[in-house]
Amino acid sequence: MITLLQQHWQKLAPATPIATSIFEQIIAHYQEPQRHYHNLTHISNLLVQWEQYQGQLQEADTVAYSIFFHDIIYNATQNDNEEQSAVLAKKYLYELGCSEAQISTVTDYILATKKHPSSNTPTDLQWFLEFDLSILGADLGTYQTYSQQIRQEYQHVPEWQYKIGRRKVLQYFLAQAQLFYCLPNSYNQNAKENLSWELEKLKFLGLF
């Protein structure tokens, strides 16, 4: 997996000591022990989708940088991961010599993952956000594994408190008229079924 990620990275950043060092730091962040879902597998899956649909993107490199950096800081005990990730992405992109415009766009994209606003306009941002949420529209077995991994990341939260918070997240996404406008519509149907399944599971486990 790391070899595949490195190949994608080298297409973005020239093979310089700085670029190599930044890639090594990216890998180190995503291999932190508290990560069960927001890890290298997550980034790899998004890059697979990016590669599949990059012909639809206006600035494919900008979206790829956003994928690499959007969860570089992740700690489920904190609520400013997106902001911290944007700050670190900005630092690294300056070191890579990226333009001010590209750096600004990448940081904006990262910050957008905090709320995941949907749009029926197929912009690069909408594609990126759909890549990030695509796990919601996966097959049920894959979604169930994701659900378990998220619970592991929040293992510090008491069960009753986790259920309340998770329920709000699920209901937020279910309340959207549509989550996926760029990816195939089957993602929307799968997402509704998956999110509803998890809500029912929470009810079965009690509290609701």
VENDA-V81984 format. One record per residue. N is the residue number from 1. RES is the residue in one small letter. OMEGA is omega in degrees with one decimal (NA if undefined). Layout:
N,RES,OMEGA + N,RES,OMEGA
//
This chain:
1,m,-179.2 + 2,i,178.4 + 3,t,178.3 + 4,l,177.6 + 5,l,179.6 + 6,q,178.3 + 7,q,176.7 + 8,h,-178.2 + 9,w,-177.5 + 10,q,174.3 + 11,k,-179.1 + 12,l,-172.1 + 13,a,178.2 + 14,p,-176.9 + 15,a,177.6 + 16,t,176.5 + 17,p,179.7 + 18,i,-179.3 + 19,a,178.6 + 20,t,179.3 + 21,s,179.8 + 22,i,178.3 + 23,f,179.2 + 24,e,178.6 + 25,q,175.4 + 26,i,-179.7 + 27,i,-179.1 + 28,a,-180.0 + 29,h,-175.1 + 30,y,176.3 + 31,q,179.9 + 32,e,-171.6 + 33,p,-178.2 + 34,q,-177.9 + 35,r,176.2 + 36,h,174.2 + 37,y,-176.3 + 38,h,-173.3 + 39,n,-177.5 + 40,l,178.5 + 41,t,177.9 + 42,h,-179.6 + 43,i,179.5 + 44,s,179.7 + 45,n,178.3 + 46,l,179.1 + 47,l,175.1 + 48,v,178.5 + 49,q,177.5 + 50,w,-179.7 + 51,e,-178.9 + 52,q,-173.5 + 53,y,-174.3 + 54,q,176.3 + 55,g,178.8 + 56,q,-173.7 + 57,l,177.2 + 58,q,180.0 + 59,e,-174.0 + 60,a,-179.4 + 61,d,179.4 + 62,t,177.8 + 63,v,179.3 + 64,a,176.6 + 65,y,179.6 + 66,s,177.8 + 67,i,-178.3 + 68,f,-170.9 + 69,f,-166.7 + 70,h,177.1 + 71,d,-175.6 + 72,i,170.6 + 73,i,178.8 + 74,y,176.1 + 75,n,-174.7 + 76,a,177.3 + 77,t,-177.8 + 78,q,179.2 + 79,n,179.3 + 80,d,-178.5 + 81,n,-179.4 + 82,e,179.5 + 83,e,179.1 + 84,q,177.8 + 85,s,179.4 + 86,a,179.2 + 87,v,-178.8 + 88,l,176.9 + 89,a,179.5 + 90,k,179.7 + 91,k,-177.2 + 92,y,-178.8 + 93,l,173.2 + 94,y,-179.9 + 95,e,178.8 + 96,l,178.8 + 97,g,178.6 + 98,c,-178.6 + 99,s,177.8 + 100,e,-178.0 + 101,a,-179.4 + 102,q,178.5 + 103,i,179.9 + 104,s,-179.8 + 105,t,179.5 + 106,v,-179.3 + 107,t,176.6 + 108,d,179.8 + 109,y,179.8 + 110,i,-179.7 + 111,l,179.9 + 112,a,179.9 + 113,t,178.4 + 114,k,-178.2 + 115,k,-177.5 + 116,h,176.5 + 117,p,-179.5 + 118,s,177.4 + 119,s,177.9 + 120,n,175.6 + 121,t,-175.2 + 122,p,177.2 + 123,t,175.4 + 124,d,178.8 + 125,l,-180.0 + 126,q,175.9 + 127,w,-178.5 + 128,f,-179.1 + 129,l,178.2 + 130,e,173.6 + 131,f,-175.7 + 132,d,-178.3 + 133,l,-172.1 + 134,s,178.1 + 135,i,179.6 + 136,l,-179.1 + 137,g,178.9 + 138,a,174.6 + 139,d,-172.2 + 140,l,-179.4 + 141,g,178.1 + 142,t,179.0 + 143,y,179.9 + 144,q,176.2 + 145,t,177.1 + 146,y,-179.9 + 147,s,178.3 + 148,q,-179.2 + 149,q,177.1 + 150,i,178.2 + 151,r,178.1 + 152,q,179.8 + 153,e,179.3 + 154,y,-177.6 + 155,q,177.4 + 156,h,-177.3 + 157,v,177.8 + 158,p,-174.3 + 159,e,-177.0 + 160,w,-178.7 + 161,q,178.5 + 162,y,-178.1 + 163,k,179.7 + 164,i,-179.2 + 165,g,-178.9 + 166,r,179.2 + 167,r,179.1 + 168,k,179.5 + 169,v,-178.8 + 170,l,-179.7 + 171,q,177.4 + 172,y,-178.4 + 173,f,179.2 + 174,l,-178.6 + 175,a,179.6 + 176,q,179.1 + 177,a,-179.1 + 178,q,178.6 + 179,l,-173.1 + 180,f,177.0 + 181,y,-178.2 + 182,c,178.0 + 183,l,-179.0 + 184,p,-175.8 + 185,n,178.1 + 186,s,177.6 + 187,y,180.0 + 188,n,179.6 + 189,q,178.7 + 190,n,-178.4 + 191,a,179.0 + 192,k,-179.5 + 193,e,-179.2 + 194,n,-179.2 + 195,l,178.0 + 196,s,177.5 + 197,w,-177.9 + 198,e,176.4 + 199,l,178.6 + 200,e,178.1 + 201,k,178.3 + 202,l,178.2 + 203,k,-179.9 + 204,f,-177.7 + 205,l,175.6 + 206,g,178.6 + 207,l,-174.9 + 208,f,NA
//
